[in-house]
Amino acid sequence: MKAVRSRRSTRLRPTGEYSPPIYELLAGGASYLERARIVNWNVSTPPTAFLFRLEGAYRRFAAALEGHESGRDYEILPLSERECHCFFEGDVSTAARGLFENFIRGTLMTVPPIECNRDGSTTFTVVGSDPDVQAAVDDVPNRR
């Protein structure tokens, strides 16, 4: 039996309980960042862990993480004067965790990176069987 595979670029703009506080910084809330990408993540059990790739004045981002409401731990790994990786471990709401889990169920795989856009949205690619991709898109909660 041949499985039909689908690849779809998806753009989301999570708000409210679906948007972790750290996301607000990554997607437009930190004007000193020129680009923010989520290159890997683990949402399997709390706390949630992310690996970000940041471009811009990332040292200011590190200062913003000090005492951040949802952060448990972070580490800045410089790549150059204007780029770094940032490991971030923190708490997210059940709703935000569910939004991530929506795109890793069944045959689905989210293809890194997730681009965090200045308008508060994210853009990413998901692959999997046509029914699983469609179900994930259909199950995205109304964010507006």
C-alpha positions as CSV (number, residue, x, y, z in Angstrom):
1,M,0.0,0.0,0.0
2,K,1.4,3.4,-1.0
3,A,0.8,6.3,1.4
4,V,0.2,9.7,0.0
5,R,2.5,12.3,1.5
6,S,1.8,15.9,1.7
7,R,4.0,18.9,2.4
8,R,2.4,22.2,3.4
9,S,3.8,25.5,4.5
10,T,1.7,26.8,7.3
11,R,1.5,30.3,8.8
12,L,0.1,30.7,12.3
13,R,-0.4,33.6,14.6
14,P,-1.0,32.2,18.1
15,T,-2.4,34.6,20.7
16,G,-3.6,34.4,24.3
17,E,-3.2,31.1,26.0
18,Y,-1.8,29.6,22.8
19,S,1.2,32.0,22.8
20,P,3.9,31.4,25.3
21,P,5.4,34.6,26.8
22,I,8.8,33.8,25.2
23,Y,7.1,33.7,21.8
24,E,6.0,37.4,22.2
25,L,9.7,38.3,22.3
26,L,10.6,36.2,19.3
27,A,7.8,37.2,17.0
28,G,8.1,41.0,16.9
29,G,8.4,41.9,20.6
30,A,12.1,42.4,20.5
31,S,12.8,45.0,17.8
32,Y,16.5,44.5,18.3
33,L,16.3,41.0,16.8
34,E,16.5,41.0,13.0
35,R,15.5,37.4,12.7
36,A,14.4,34.6,15.0
37,R,14.0,31.0,14.2
38,I,13.1,27.9,16.3
39,V,15.5,25.3,15.0
40,N,14.6,22.5,17.4
41,W,12.3,21.8,20.3
42,N,11.1,19.2,22.8
43,V,7.5,19.5,24.1
44,S,7.2,15.9,25.2
45,T,7.2,16.7,28.9
46,P,7.5,19.9,30.9
47,P,9.5,22.0,30.9
48,T,9.5,22.8,27.2
49,A,12.9,23.2,25.6
50,F,13.7,25.2,22.5
51,L,16.9,25.9,20.5
52,F,16.6,29.3,18.9
53,R,18.8,30.9,16.2
54,L,18.9,34.6,16.6
55,E,20.3,37.4,14.5
56,G,20.7,41.0,15.7
57,A,21.5,42.4,19.1
58,Y,21.2,39.0,20.8
59,R,22.9,40.2,24.0
60,R,19.8,42.4,24.6
61,F,17.7,39.2,24.3
62,A,19.9,37.6,26.9
63,A,19.2,40.5,29.2
64,A,15.4,40.2,28.6
65,L,15.6,36.5,29.6
66,E,17.0,37.3,33.0
67,G,14.0,36.8,35.4
68,H,11.6,36.1,32.4
69,E,8.3,34.9,33.7
70,S,8.3,31.6,31.9
71,G,12.0,30.8,31.8
72,R,13.7,28.2,33.9
73,D,17.1,28.2,32.3
74,Y,18.8,29.5,29.2
75,E,22.2,29.6,27.6
76,I,23.5,31.9,24.8
77,L,25.9,30.2,22.4
78,P,27.5,33.0,20.2
79,L,28.1,32.2,16.6
80,S,29.3,35.7,15.7
81,E,28.9,39.3,16.9
82,R,25.3,39.3,15.4
83,E,24.2,35.7,15.6
84,C,23.8,33.1,18.3
85,H,22.0,29.9,19.3
86,C,20.0,30.2,22.5
87,F,18.9,27.2,24.4
88,F,15.8,28.1,26.4
89,E,13.9,25.9,28.9
90,G,10.6,27.2,30.2
91,D,7.0,26.7,31.1
92,V,4.2,26.9,28.5
93,S,0.5,26.7,29.0
94,T,-1.4,23.4,28.2
95,A,-3.0,25.2,25.3
96,A,0.4,26.2,23.8
97,R,1.8,22.7,24.3
98,G,-1.3,21.3,22.6
99,L,-0.7,23.6,19.6
100,F,2.8,22.2,19.1
101,E,1.6,18.7,19.7
102,N,-1.0,19.1,17.0
103,F,1.8,19.1,14.4
104,I,3.7,16.1,15.6
105,R,0.9,13.5,15.9
106,G,0.3,10.5,13.6
107,T,2.6,10.7,10.5
108,L,3.3,14.4,10.9
109,M,6.8,15.9,11.2
110,T,7.5,19.6,11.5
111,V,10.5,20.5,9.4
112,P,12.8,23.0,11.1
113,P,13.2,25.9,11.3
114,I,10.1,27.6,12.4
115,E,10.4,31.3,11.4
116,C,9.1,33.8,13.9
117,N,7.9,36.8,11.9
118,R,7.7,40.4,13.1
119,D,4.0,40.5,12.7
120,G,3.5,37.9,15.5
121,S,3.0,34.9,13.1
122,T,5.2,31.9,12.5
123,T,5.9,30.1,9.3
124,F,6.8,26.4,9.1
125,T,6.6,23.3,7.0
126,V,4.8,20.2,8.0
127,V,4.9,16.8,6.2
128,G,2.9,13.7,6.6
129,S,0.0,11.8,5.1
130,D,-2.7,14.0,3.5
131,P,-5.3,13.1,6.1
132,D,-3.0,13.9,9.0
133,V,-1.8,17.2,7.5
134,Q,-5.4,18.2,6.9
135,A,-6.6,17.2,10.4
136,A,-3.8,19.2,12.0
137,V,-4.6,22.3,10.0
138,D,-8.4,21.8,10.7
139,D,-7.6,21.4,14.5
140,V,-5.8,24.7,14.8
141,P,-7.9,26.8,17.3
142,N,-9.4,30.0,16.2
143,R,-6.7,32.5,17.2
144,R,-8.7,35.7,16.5
